Amino acid sequence: MRSPLPPELARLLDAGDSDSRDQAWGAFVRKHSRILFHAAKSTTDVYDDAMDRYASVLDRLRECDFRRLRRYASDGRTQFSTWLVLVARRMCIDYHRARYGRRSPDAGDGPPSDATATRRQLVDLVGARIDIEAIADGARPSPELALRAEELSQALVNALSDLPARDRILLKLRFEDDASAREIATMMGFPSPFHVYRRLTAVLDQLRRYLESHGVGDPTP
Amino acid sequence: MTPDEANEQHLDTEQIAAYLERNMTPDELPRVEAHIAECERCRREALAATRILGMRARRWWLYAGAPLLAAVVASILLVSQRDTETPEQVFGADATVRTSADEGLLQVTIVAPAPGSAVGVGNRTFRWRSLGTDVLYRFTLTNQEGEPIFTGDTSDSALTLPGEVVLEPDARYFWRVDALLPDGRSATTRMLDFQTTR
């Protein structure tokens, strides 16, 4: 079912003459400039770049008689603000690629994910202790340590792959994307951050039991 | 893989928006969840949108230089933005930290180390006042660049850094404690700092 159009959007798309269109566009921008600028800022650390991207988003929203906005009007089934933020971010990422090449700021919003750090956190939390640094920095571990690390890593991969998608999302948001419990709750629809922690604890307990049942316990030789 | 093929592998805007609003059919949801679980790009896009939409409740003032705005949009109303704040100004350095009334958060009171204090690299225990029973605390330690060094959960009102966490001498660190109460309310210290001695 299509969401109702916000009044400033409806007025913009229905505007007939150029004066009405300009006024409606001004009202639209006043209403949404804040989240559009937030969207631009989320793709760069440089304030001036954010302003350039924000301006680019406005240009692109306006081009071809508001073609992108009319697309929402025709089949948007979600809230306009949600759709607008996502569209604006993608425009900013396109802007970034046009200037800097394919590497996107959205290969994460911050630094690239560190699979080693993620695995380390999960290993710590499910109760195993191994010297991750010896592996991560390229030092040659002992054969026993390397075998245990590989065994634990593979067991974790298997355990994770058995989890429902929703639990995998939870773990990745928490340990790869560094999302707060509040953000996870909002994004995934948990009633509160407390429910996020409770589910997280349950999933980690499940992983721990899986590892123990597959013979991966204390890695101390 | 061509750009078109890469794009086909990702969720479109409408799918991510529908996921965020939990406005999906029973058939769509498993497919989208399976993708988000495996696709860092789409998951982070959804997370970024969540964060931005969450900012709408806060006061945020936008300021731009007059020439640029004059060239781009003549009808936007301009107000000032704080974009030159130091980390201390943003995060605050009070021991009893202020919590944002706008966010409605309770406060966690720090015991040690005091904000801005100089501590030896061997002082690895952080303490705060307990908020009661069945409270879960999340401790976060970052370096001066804001990069996370250690994150740990505890139900105690103190945490000692594990051995593998190394504090450098003559360095500045930031830390914070977030608390989750049994009734779902949150509390926080905001960011605090300390300096290790030589």
Interface residues (C-beta under 8 A of the other chain):
Chain A: D22 W25 G26 V29 R30 S33 R34 I35 F37 H38 A39 S42 Y47 M51 A55 L58 D75 G76 R77 T78 Q79 S81 T82 W83 V85 L86 V87 R89 R90 S104 D106 A107 G108 D109 P111 S113 Q121 E133 A165 R166 R168 I169 K172 L173 E176 D177 D178 A179 S180 A181 R182 E183 T186 M187 G189 P191 S192 P193 F194 H195 Y197
Chain B: T13 E14 I16 A17 A18 L20 E21 R22 N23 P30 E33 A34 I36 A37 E38 E40 R41 R43 R44 E45 A46 L47 A48 A49 T50 R51 I52 L53 G54 M55 R56 W60 L62 A64 G65 L68 V72 V73 A74 S75 I76 L77 D83 L136 R138 E147 P148 T151 E164 D178 L180 L181 P182 D183 G184 S186
